[in-house]
């Protein structure tokens, strides 16, 4: 099988990599030239082999139309079927995809897209991606394999790389061959390179962006990194001017002369553009200079031998238990002496108290004792002085309230008016009325 070669120098769509067919496109933004572009967009087949290059954007579309014929009942020719289909992609033998490969599918009624930028570490290693399609109506599944053979690029990586942030695009819209071709054509007109590749595409949500509100057809935004073999043009360098930097710090749009070449289709946030010159980057490796804070090299680690000397733990026992116990005992003795041997006693207290205060205290104690003794003898008859002798109205002699065998232990000390049997009821004055 003969693979289609790379597009020649000057083609604006080198991002497509090695593909499965040819397409012709003439973007309005790229000028009046006609280009032959080898794309990687194709229908999915079982055990399909693709050959992307390291450091160049790779895109593979999972078309629903192909998988519709995989699920029973099989549609007849010309019959329209619109079953919801979703895809699950993973590296064979693993639950997820490789780190450089991403997948997106907005709805079960849209195609899925695998995209990413292969790394040089995977060159020459076939990567098998298992693609499982789910029919959400019939719950049928179909599985196919995608074999990705990553090839090395001669000019990888390109020395000059620029990353643009496009505000009015979603990632699946930017992955379309026509849209990305138009963008690369606009970049080529501004940059004028001999080689121009799309290196990577990243959604703004993967960079910490927020999901836009569903109003005014707002987009998530997408970062597009491109690489070229010539230095940056003066138009791209305008964003580094102090005036434009000041405007960006004030959240104002900078003044870029070449913005009108993108404005017809792409709204670029020039304050977020990133220009990377690989030729000026210094190696991050630094030789370690030994000094303060760095221990000398001690050589290989030598574990202790098996024949260890016995250790006497008697001294450790004394220090751990005996010393704290001795200190606690001394403190206990001091506290016992203070509490037991330093008491003055009752006799010494009485000697230091005035006689008049002792007599007063003794009288109070004596009275309290008598009251307590009297409270125990409530069964005796009440004094006659506390009882009424004659009835206040009739003048007759009132018999005693209680008999001699009456139990008065439960009687309340103060009787209410309702409890008094000999209380005279005062007649109430009636109000005068009609009757």
Secondary structure, DSSP 4 states (H G I P E B T S, - for coil): -PPPPPPPTT-TTGGG-S-SEEEEE--GGG-S--EEEEE------TTEEE--BTTSEEEEEE-HHHHHTTSSSPPPTT------EEEEEEETTSSS--TTEEEE-SSTTS-EEEEEE--GGGTT-EEEEEEEEEETTT--EEEEEEEEE-B--TTPSPSEEEEEEETT--HHHHTSHHHHHHHHHHHHHHH--S-EEEEEEEEGGGGTPPPPPSSTT----EEEEEEESSPPPHHHHGGGSHHHHHHHHTT-----GGGHHHHTT--B-GGG-EEEEGGGPPP---PPPP-TT-PPP--S--PPPS-PPP---HHHHIIIIIHHHHHHHHHHHHHHHHHHSS---HHHHHHTS-HHHHHHHHHHHHHHHHHHHHHT-TTSPPPGGGS--B-TTT-PBPPPSS-TT---TTS-SS--GGG-TTPPPPPPPPPP---
